[in-house]
Amino acid sequence: MANINSNANGSWQAQEEGFTEICGLLEQQISPTSDKSKIWQQLQHYSQFPDFNNYLAFIFARAQGKSVDVRQAAGLLLKNNLRTTFNTMPSANQQYIKTELLPCLGAADRHIRSTAGTIISVLVQIGGVAGWPELLHALVKCLDSNDLNHMDGAMDALSKICEDIPQVLDSDIAGLSERPINVFLPRFLQLFQSSSASLRKLSLNSVNQYIMLMPTVLYVSMDKYLQGLFVLANDPAPEVRKLVCSAFVQLIDVRPDFLEPHLRNVIEYMLQVNKDRDDEVALEACEFWSAYCDAQLPPDNLRDFLPRLLPVLLSNMAYADDDESLVDAEEDGSLPDREQDLKPRFHASRFHGSEDGEDDDDDTVNSWNLRKCSAAALDILSNVFGDEILPTLMPIIQSNLGNTDDGAWKEREAAVLAIGAIAEGCITGLYPHLSEIVAFLIPLLDDKFPLIRSISCWTLSRFSKYIVHGTSQQEGREKFSKVLMGLLRRILDDNKRVQEAACSAFATLEEEAAEELPPLLDIILQHLMCAFAKYQRRNLRIVYDAIGTLADAVGRELNQPKYLEIFMPPLIAKWQQLSNSDKDIFPLLECFTSIAQALGSGFSQFAHPVFQRCINIIQTQQLAKVDPVAAGVQYDKEFIVCSLDLLSGLAEGLGSGIESLVSQSNLRDLLLQCCMDDASDVRQSAFALLGDLARVCPIHLHSRLSEYLDIAAKQLSTPNLKENVSVANNACWAIGELAIKVQKDMASIVMTVITCLLPILQHVEGLNKSLIENSAITLGRLAWVCPELVSPHMGHFMQHWCIALSVIRDDVEKEDAFHGLCAMVKTNPSGALSSLVYICQAIASWHEIRSEDLHNEVCQVLQGYKQMLNNGAWEQCMSNLEPHVKEKLAKYGV
């Protein structure tokens, strides 16, 4: 192929030979029968030439004799190449490509215009608009041309720029008197009135991208924008109606004050389009109800509409005829899963402390749709309005449940879904009828329609807490037993969807019913192991979860030979069958983690091979990270995280029994490497294991103690603490656990750690509750083992520290921290004098100090201050305390 060719005026010229060769390749590329990898190699070869992208631009823009498909293929290849090569191209080539693209905005063929818009948007992502003044000029000229093709091409490009990089148009640009968005936005609003549906859609989509950013020009044009939305509200084009709904959903979320004057009209409109014949429009409208409730606007505005809204939601909760779940539901449970059925799974790294987040219910089916959105809206409305919705809702639910015709099964199924959706928000009103509800749902577990069986599992699980709550009476115990046996029956269903729903529902029930499970362990394990033998790959993961949840719930009760014989041999057989690089081992590693913690020393007979395999997996993955060929596997950090967490489970279960395993391995060195890993979830699990090992076999960490402490302290002083808060939390906890075990050996690092902890305790806003608690406990533990080092500095932190200690629940870790408080005060009583009120409040936060030693130490501290403060100073201090605090202090003899 010819290299860069210039003609007389210096611009690049395509050569016939190069043009023909590349067109030929592109024709082969789009042919369904061609050898794609061979063509890809040839295209790679051509891309070595400096002017290859010029040829692509030439073919895309000018090859009129070629098919649109070939030209479009050239354009898409050009777009992909520009992402990686544009910045290193000769400027003449950059300019050539830009110049060729602009006329394509007005091309007669819509595909060419749209591809030009995509390439232009990529170039703007790479270099902004400042270096391409001709672009803005061309876009304005096209919009003002009154030529539909030019207007459509320009709007297509602008819509993509607004979607991908809206801030580019809302910034000051050298050489321009105003921001580009100030020029474009009035034109977008004008196009709301266009006779072309495509222009109405593109212009509205472009404006919607600025609701979050709210540039001044949109703020001052808000009335015009809202008028435009009301005009477009009944647009014949469904894509436009969908964008109107999307605008209202975003506005209610970001700037509800703008909608306030029009709120009743907006709600009325959303209610109408929630019934739109186009499902996508109805789905977008349905998002409004959750957004309204999340924005915490006055419920009164919505209250009047509930009698009309609730029936719409219930109607939309029935499966649509084209719902993919209807096809899945017919699939035979004995058929192996296809690779695409196996959704990616995510392992949550181990975390020490009180969790802030809530678990979202796993969504068992893949895509968000009108049915799920309607159920979510009903759930949130029930939480806002509570039992108020029942008089409207229950008659419809009862009527739908009463229709037992086969043809009405979807309405029956939706009614069961609705009962589950309101289970939390309307529990006060439903509770008196719970026996009837459960009695009605149990037979539905055996319904002939699989999707009714599966939804009945889920709905029953939503009442788990209340079903378990009733087991104190005979009738309640019978009800619990029927639910449990019903779910176990469904776990062995032949239908995959029902298996999945039953297993998940059973895991939820197990969590609530921990106390009730031990007498039923035999029958539960028999059913779970039958499922284990019967299930295909995807649902096996859920059985592992149910076994793990059972172990967490019943703990040591599981450690009986008769139970171990039921469930350990099949799990070990599976463990031996899976290779170290098979991702199906993740849920099994998680399951073993729960079992090891539950069985305690009972797991020691299985511990050696499990421990050794975790070590091997970590070693292989650390090698794969630098040399996948030598390791024989591709690196995947999740193998390391799951293995570290299982080792933590072993440490927790076996206690000091893990010592012999640790002493004969290179775990110390591997763990140090993991503590320094660049992936935060690997570090998070590594510090959790460090703390667990510190508790049970600190002697084996001694040789590398200073390195562990140093790297742990670094996690607390990182500038991006908030992004890595879970790592910092576990590192902080591990330092405290080490301090208690190695005591004076902490001396060299104590002040480094204290310096890192102070900013956390002084600036608690926006930090995770657990990190603050662990920081307070670790500071106390350091003070306990090295009071002479810490006490001279307590004036800097005493008040913030006492505030943090006051909110920690009574437990052993809090005891350790107060031992530290007392040790410091004894070492330097005058240093804490100015914080005495805070110390008293922290002491009063105890319900009861169970440790006799600590109780006596606290008495000595308070009595010591009472003697030290004479001439009315003690009484003065006491007068600053709330009455309930003084009452609590009386326990300590002051």
N, C-alpha and C positions, 0 to 999 in steps of 0.2 A: 504494500500500500504506500502511496506517496506520502511523504512527510508534509509539513506545513507548506502550502503553495501560496504564493502571493501573485496577484495580478498587478497591473500598472498602478492602481491607486492604493496598493498595500493591503487590501482586505483578502481574507482566506477564500480559496476556491476549491470546491469538491472535484475530484478526478473520477472519470467514468468507471475506471477499473475498481477503485475502492468502493464507490457507490454500489456497483452491481454485486460485489462480493458480500457486502454487509446486508444489502436487501435480501440476497439469497439466504443468508444465515437466519435473518429474522423471519422469513417465510417458513423456513424449516422449524424454527422455534415455536411458531404458533400452530404448526400442523400436529394433530393429535397423535399421529403414528410415529413421530420422529424420536430419535435417541437423545433424550434431553441432556444427559451428562456429557455426551460427545460435543453437542452444540455449545454447552456451557464452557467446555474447555477451549473451544475455538474462539468464543467471544472473549474469554480471558486473555487469549493470545493477542487478539486485536486491541484489547484495552491497553496493551503496552505502548501503543503508538500515541504520541502526544495529541494528534488531532482526531482521535477516534470519536470523542464526544462531539466534536464539530460535525462529523459525518452524521451522527445520530440526530443532532439538531437540524441539519440540512434535510435529512429524510423526513423527519417529523413535520417540519414547517413547509417544505417545498416540493416533496415528491408527489406531485399531483397525479401522475400516472399510476401510482401504486395504490393498493387497497387501503382503506382506513385502518384495517386491522394491523397491517405492517407499520403504518405510520405511528399508530398508537403504541405498538410494541417498542418502536424506536424511542418514543417519548418516555415510556415507563422505565426502560433501561437507562436512559439519560438521567431521569430523576434519581434512580438508585445510585448511579455512578457519582452524581454531583455531591451526594451526602458525604462521600469519602474523599473526593478528589478536587472539589471546586477550589478550595483555598490554596492548593499547590499548583494550580494551572497557570500557564502564562496569561498575563492580563489581556492580551489580544484575543485569546480563546474565550476567556470569560465574557469579554465584551461582545464577541461574535454571537455566543449562545443567547445572551440577553436580548440582543437586537433581533435575532430570528424569532424569539418567543413572542414579542409584543404583538406583531400583526396576527398571530394565531388566536388572540382573544376574540377577534371578530370572524373567525373561520365559519364557513357555511355549515360544517358538520359539528353536531353537538358534542360528539366524543372527542374531537380534536380540541374544541374549546375547553372542555372539562379537564383533559389531560394537561393542557397549557396552564390552567389554573392550579393544578396540583404541583407542576414543576415550579411555577412562580412562587407558590407558598413555601416550597422547600428552599428556594434561593433566599427568600426573605428570612426564613428561620436561620439560615447560615450567616447572612450578612446584613440583616436589617434593611431599612429602606433608604438610609442616609446616603449610601454609596450608589444608589440607583434612582436618581431624580426623574429619569425618563418614565419610570414605572408609574409613579403617582400621577404624572401629567397624562400618560396614556389612559389610566383608569378613569380619571375625571372626564377626559375627552370622550371615551366610550359611553360612560353613563349619560353624558349630555347629548349624545349623537341622535337620539330617537330611532336608531337602527336596532331592531330587536336582537339580532345576533351579537352585535358589539356590546349592547347593554347586558345581555345574558352572560357573555364571556367574562366581562369585567366583574359582574356580581358574583360569578362562580369563584373567581380568584379571590375576591375580597372576602367572601363568606368563609373560604378555607383559611385565609390569613387571620380573620377574626376568631375562628375556632381554635387554631393552633397557637397563635401568638398575639392575642388581642392587645397586649400592652405596647406592641411596636407602634401601633397607630395612635396610641394615647401617650406619646412622649414628645418632648421638644427636639426638633431636628435642626441642626445648623443650616442656615441659608433659607429656612422657611419661616414665614411670619407667624404661622400658627400650627398647632398640632394637626396631623392629617385627619384625625377623627372629627375635628370641628368642620372640616370640609365635607367629609363623607356622610356623617350622621343625618344632616338635613336631607341629603339626597336619598338615603335609605328610607327615611320616613315618608318621603314623597312617593317612593316606589310601592308603598303599601297599597296605593290606589291603582297600580298598573293593571291593565287587562290581562297580562301574562301571569299565569299561576306560578310559573317558575321564578319570575322576578319577585312576586309577592313573598314566596317561600324564602328565597335567598336573602332578601333585604330584612325580613323579620328575623330570620336565623342570625344574621349579622348583628342586629341591635341587641338581641337576647344575650349575646356573649358579653355585653358590657354591663349587665345588671349587677354582677358582683363588683366590677371595678368602679362603676358609677362615675364616669368622667363628668366634668362640669357641664359639657354640652348636653349630655343625656339628662342630668339633673334639672337643668333649666327648660328642657323640652319635654318634661315628664307628662304634662297635660296632653300635649300633642301625641305622645307615644301611647298613652292610655286611650285617647280617642281612636287612634289607629287600631289598637287591639280590639276595641268594641266593634269597630266597623268590620274587622276581619273575623270576628267571633263566629259568624255563620257562613264563612267562606265555603264555596262548593268543593275546594280541594282539601282532602283529609290531612295532607301534610301541613297545610297552613293552620287548620283548626288545632292540630296537635301542637304546633309551635305557640299558638295563642295560650293553650293550657299550660305549656311549659313556662311561658313568661309569667303567668299568674302564680304558678307554684314557686318560681324563683323569687318573685316580688314579695310573696307572703313570708318567705324565709328570710330575705335580706332586708327589705324595706317595707314592712307591713303598713307603716304610716302613710305611704302613698296610696294604698288601696282602701284605707279606712273610710273615706267619704263614699266609696263605691261598693263597700263590702257586701251589702245585701244583693246587689246586682251580680257581683262576681260569684257569690255562693249559688245564686239561682242559675247562673250560666253553667257553672261546673256541675251542678246537679243534672242539668239537661244533657250536657255532653258526656256525663258518666254513663249515659245510655246510648251513646253514639253507635251508629251501625258499623263504624270502623273500630275494630278492637284496640288498635294502637292509640287512637284518639281517646277512647274510653279509659285506657290504661293511664295515659298522661293526666287525664282529668282526675282519676282516682287517687293519684299521688297527692292531690291538693289537701285531702282530709287529714292525712298524717302530718303534712307540712303545717297545716293550720294549728293542729294540736301541739306540735313541737315548738311552734313560735309562741306558745303560751298566751295566745290572745284570749279575750274574754269569751268563755264558752257560750254566753247568752246569745251571741250573734248566730251561733250554729244551732242552738236548742230548737228553735221554731221549725227548722228544716228536717229534724231527725225523723219525724213520721214519714216523710217522703224519701229521705236518703237511705234509711236502713233497708227497706225492701229492694232498692236498687243494688246495694252492696250484696245482699243475700242472693239475688238473682244472678249477679256476676260471679258469684263464688262457685256456681255449677261448672263442671268441666266443659270447655268448648269442644265442638266436634273434632277440631283438628289438633287438640292438645296431644303432645308427644307422649304424655303419660298413659294415654288410652292404649297406645300401641305397646309400650313397655309392659303395661299391666297384664298383657296376654302372654308374656314370654314364659316359657316353661322353665321351672327352677332347676331342671336337670341339665339344661344346656350350658356349656362353659361360657364365661363372659368373654366378650370381644375386648380387644385392647382399648378401644375408645370408650368402653363402659367404665373403665377404671379411672375415677376422678383422682386428680393429684390430692395427696393428703399432707397435712402439715402437723408437725410435732411441736407442741409448746414446751420450750425449755423449762427446766426446773426453776422454781422461784421460792425463796424463803421469806415468808412474812405475810401480812394481810393483803390479799389481792384487792385492787381497786376496781378492776373491770368486771363485767358480767359476761357469762357465757351466752353467746347467742345460740338459739336452737339451731342445730344443723339443718340446713335445708336439704331435704332428701332428694329433691329433683332439681335438675340443673338450672332452668331458665326462669327469670322473673316474668310473670304474666298477670293478666287481669284478675284471674282467680286468686293468686297469692296476694296481690296488692289489695284486693277487696277484703280479704281475710285480715291482713295487717291493719287496714283502716278500721275494721270492726273491733279488733283487739285494742287499738289505741283509743277509739271512741268509748269503749267500755271502761277503760281506765280513767277517762276524763268525766264521763257522765254516770258511771256506775249503774245502779239498779234502775235508774230513770229509763233506760232503753228497753227494759224487759217487757213492759206492756205492749210496745209496738212489735218487738221481735218475736217473743215466744209464740203468739198465735200462728205466725207464718211458719216458724220452725216446726211446731206441732202438726200443722196441716201438711207440711211436706213429708214429715216422718210417717204420717198416717197413710200416705199414698203408696201402697205396696205393689202397684203395677210394675212389671219389669221395665216398661218404657220410662218410668219416672225415677229410675235408680240414681241418676245424676243429681236430681233435686234432693233426694234422701241423703245422698253423700254430702251435699253442700250443707244440709241442716246439721249433720253430725260435726262437720268442720266448724260451723258457726258456734255450736255449743262449746267446742274446744277453744275457739278464739275468745269467747267472753268469760272463760273459766276463771281468769284472774280478776278482771275488772268488776264482774257482777257476782262475786262469790257470796257476798252478804245475802243477796236475794235468792241465789241458787241453793245455798247451803241447806235450808230446811227441806229442799226437794232432792237432796243428793242421793238418798237411797233409791228414789224412783228413777233418777237419771242413770245411775250405775246399773240398776236392774234392767233398764231399757237397752243400755249399750252392750251388756254382756252377750245377749243372743246375736247382736250384730257382728260379733267376732266370728261367727260361723255363717255369715251371709254368703249367698252364692256369688255375689259380685266382689272380685278381689279388692277393688278400690274402696268398697264400703268396709271390708275387713281391715284394710290398712288404716283408714282414717279413724276407725273406732279404737284401734290401738293407741293412736296419737291422742285422741280426745280423752280417753281414760287416763293416760299418763299426765295430762294437764291437771287432773284432780288428785294426783298421787298423795300430796301432802294431807289432803282431807280424808282420803280413803284410809291412810295409815293412822291418822288422828283418831279415827273412830274405833280402833282395835281394842280399846280398853273395855268395850262392852261386847257381849257374845254376838249380837247381831252384826256389829262392825267387824268382828273377826271373821265371821262367815263371808261377809261382803269382800273383805280383803283377800280371803282364800280363793273366792270365785274369780276375782280379777287376776290374781297371780296365776292360777291354773289356766285361765282363758288365754293369757299372754303366752304362757309356756306352750300351750297347744298351737298357737299361731306362729311361734318361733319355728315349729316344724311344718309349717305350711309348705305346699309345693310351689307357691308363687313367690318370685324373688322380691317383689315390692312389699308383699305382706311380711316376708321374713325380716326385711330391713326395718319396717315400721315396728314390728313386734319386738325385735331385739333392742331398738332404741328406746321404746316405751318401757321395756323391762328394766333397762339400765337406769332410767329416771325413777322408776318405782323402787329399785334396790337402794338408791341413794337416800330416799326418804325412810325406807322401812328397815334400816340396819338392825334394829333390836328384834324385829319379828322374823328374821331370816334363818337364824341357826337351826331351829327344829325342821326347817324345810330344805336344808342344804342338799340332802341326798337326792331328792326329786329334781331340784333346780339343776344340780350338776349333771344328772342323767340326761335331762333335756338339752342342756348346753352342749354336751359332748356328742349327742345325736346330731345336733345342728352342725357341729364342727366337722362331722364325717360327711354331712349331706351338702353343705353350702359350696357355691363356686367362689372364686377369688375375692370378688368385691365384697360380698356379704360376710366372708370370713373375718374381715377387718372388724365388723360390728360384733361378731361373737367374741373376738379377743377383748373388745372394749367391755362387753357385758361380763366376761370372766374377771377382768381387771377391776371393774366397778364392784363386783361381788366381793372380791378379796379386800378392797378398801373398806367395804361396808361391814364385813364380819370379822376381819382381823384374825386374831389367834384361833378363833373357832374353826378356821379352815385347817388348822394344823393337827389333823387326825388321820392316822393311816388309812382308814376306810375311804376318806375323801380324796387323799393324795392318790390312791390307786385308781380313782375314777378319772381325774383330770390331768395328772402329770404325764402318764405314758403317751397319750396322743399329742400333747404339746411338745414333748421331747422328740417324738418321731418327726413332727413338722420342723422343729428346730434343726434336726440333723439333715433334713431333706433340702433346706434352703441354703443357698451359697451366701458367702459374705458380701456379695455385691448385688444381691437380689432385694429390691425395695420392699418386697412382701415381708421382709424380716422386721421392718420398723414397728408395725403394730404388735408383733410377737415380743419384741424387746420391751415395748411399753407394758404389755400384759405381764411379762416376767418381773418387771419393776414392782408392780402392785403386789404380785404373789410373794416376792422376796420380802417386802415390807410386812405383809400380812403373816407369813409363816414364821418370821423371826428365825430362831436357831433351827427350826424345822426345815429350813431351806438348805442347811449346810450340806446335806447329802447330794444336792444338785449343784452346789456353788462352784466347785473347781472348774468344770468345763465352761460354765457360763461366764465366770470371771475371765478365763483365759481367752475365750472367744472375743469378748469386748476389747481386751488388750490388742488382739490380732487385728480386729476391725479398725481400731484407732490408728495402729501402726501403718496398716495398708493405706488408709486414707491420707495420712500425713505424707506418705511417699507419693501417692497419686497426685497430690497437690503440686509437687515439683517435677515428677516424672511418671506420667500415667502409663507409659509403655512398660517401664520396669515393674510398676505395681500391678499391671495387668487389669486395672479397672480405671474408669473415669472418676475423678474426684467428685464427691457429693458430701457436703458438710453434715447433712442430716444423719449419716451413718455415725459420725463422731458424736453428735449431740445425743442421739438415742443411746449409744453405748455408755457415754459419761453418766447419763441419767440412770441407766440400769446399775452401774457401779455404785451410784449414790443409794439406790434402793437396796443393794447388797449390804452396804455399810450400815444403813439404818436397820435392816433386818437382822444381820448377823452380829452386829455390835463388834466387840473386840474379837469375835470369831473370824473376822476378815483379816486379822493381822498376819497370819501365816501366808495368806495369798498375796498380800501387798509386799511382804518382805522378800518373797521369791520372784518378784516381777520388776519391770522397769517403769512401773506406774508413775513414780515420782517425777521422772524426766519427761514422760509423755504428758503428764498433767501440767507441768510448767509450760511446755510448748503450747498446750491448749489455752492456758491462761493468757498467753501473748498472741493468740490467733487474731487475725484481722476481722473475723466474722463475730458480731456481737453475741449471737445466740450460742456459739461455741464457748466464748468466754463466760457467758452467763451460767451455762451448765458446769463449766470447769470450776468456777468459784463455789458453786453449790457443792460439788464433790469435795473440794478442798475443805470446806467447813464440816462436811460429814465425816471426812477422814480425821480432821482435828479432834472431833469428839471421841472417836473410838481407837485410833492408833497414832497419836501425835508423834510418838518416838520415831516413826518412819519418815516424818516430814522434816526432822531436825536438820539433816545434812544440807538441805537447801532452804532452810527457814527464811534467811534474810532475802533471798530472791523472791520467794512467794510473797512475803510481806511488802516488799518494794513494788512488785507489779500490782498487788491488790490496792496499795495506797494510790498508785497512779490512776486507777479507775475512778477515784473520788475527786480528783482535781482536774478532770478533763474539761475543756471549754464546752464540749457538747454533752454535758451531763444529762440534760433532759431527754436527748435522743437515746441515750444508753442507760436509762435510769435502772433497768432491771439488772444490768451488769454491775452497776455501782452498788445496788442493794445487796446482791449476793456477795460481792467482794467485802463490803462493810461487815456483813454478818460473819463471814469467814474469819476476818481479822479478830472479831470479838471472841469467836470460838477458840482460835489459836491462843489468844491472850490468857484465857482461863487455864489452858493446859500448860503453856510454856512459861507463864508468869514473868519472872525477872528477865528472861531472855528477850522480852519485848523491848527492853529499855532503849535500844539503839533507834527504834523506829517510832516510839510513842509520840514524840513531838511532831514528827512529819504527819502522822495520821490525824492528830488533834487539829493541826493547821488545816487539813482538808475537811474535817468534820464541821468546824465552826461556821464556814459560809453556808453549809446545808442547814444548820439549825437556826442561823440568823435570817435566812431568806427562804422561808418554807412555802411561800406562795407558788402555786402551780407545780409543786413537787409531789411525787407519789408518797402517800401516807406511810407506806411500809419503809421507804428509805429514811424518812424522818425518825420513825420508831427505832429502826436498826442503828441509826447514827447515835441516838441517845443511849441505847443499850451498850453499844461498843465503846462509846466515850466512858460510860460508867465502869465497864469491865477493865479498861486501861487504867482508870483511876484506882480501881481496887488493887491491881497487881503492882502499880508503880505510883502510889499516892504522892511520894516525895517529888516526883518529876512533874506531875500534873497540877498539884494544888497551888504552886506559886502563880499560875495563870488563870485561876478560876474566876477572877473578877471579869475576865473577857467573855465568859460564856455562861456563867451560873444561871442568869435569869432565863435566857432562851432554852437552856438545857432543862431547867425545872418545868417550864411550860410544856416541853415535848414529853418529859417523863409523866406528866399529869394525865395524859390521854392514853397511856399504854395500859392494857388490861393486866390484872393480877396474874403473874406466872413466874416461873423460875428465872427467866431472862430479866424481868423487872427487879426481882430480888437481887440479882448480880449487880445491876446498875445502882441500886440503893446501898449495897455494900460499898460500892465505889464512892458514893456521895458521903457516907459516914466516914470512910477512911480519909477522904480529903479534908473534911471539916476537922477531924481530930488532928491532922497534921498541921493545918493552918486555919484555926478557928476565926481569927480576925479577918482573913481574906474573904470569907463568905458572909460577913456580918451585914453588908449592904443589901444582900439578897435574901435576908432571913424570911421575909414575907413569902417570897416565891418558894423557898424550901418548905415552909409550913404548908403551903397549898399543894405542893407535890406529895408530901407525906399524907395529907388528907385525901389524896386520890385513891389510896388503898381501901378496898372493902375490908380486907383482913390480911395482916401479914402472918403467914402460916409458920415461917421459920422463926423459931424461938430466938436464935442468935441475932437475926436481923432486928426482931422486935426490941430486944435489949439494947442493940446499938442505937436505934432510933430514939429510944427513951434517954439514953446517955447524951446524945447530941442536943435534944430539946432541953433537958435539965441543965446541961452545961451552959447553954445560952441564957437560960433563966437566971442562973447564978451570976453569969458574967454581966448581965444587963441590970444594974441596980438603979436606984433613984427614979423609979417609975418608967425606965426605958422599955422594960419587958411589957408592961401594961400598955404602953404607947404602941408597941409593935402589935400586940394582940388586938387592939382597937381597930387596926386596919384590915382585920380579917372578917370574912362573912360569917354569920352565926353557925352555919352548917360545918364550916372548916374548924371553928373553935370546938364544936361538939366532937368532931372526929379526933382532935388532938388530945381530948380528955383521956382517951384510951392509953396515952403514953405518959400519964401522970403529971401533966402540966395544965 
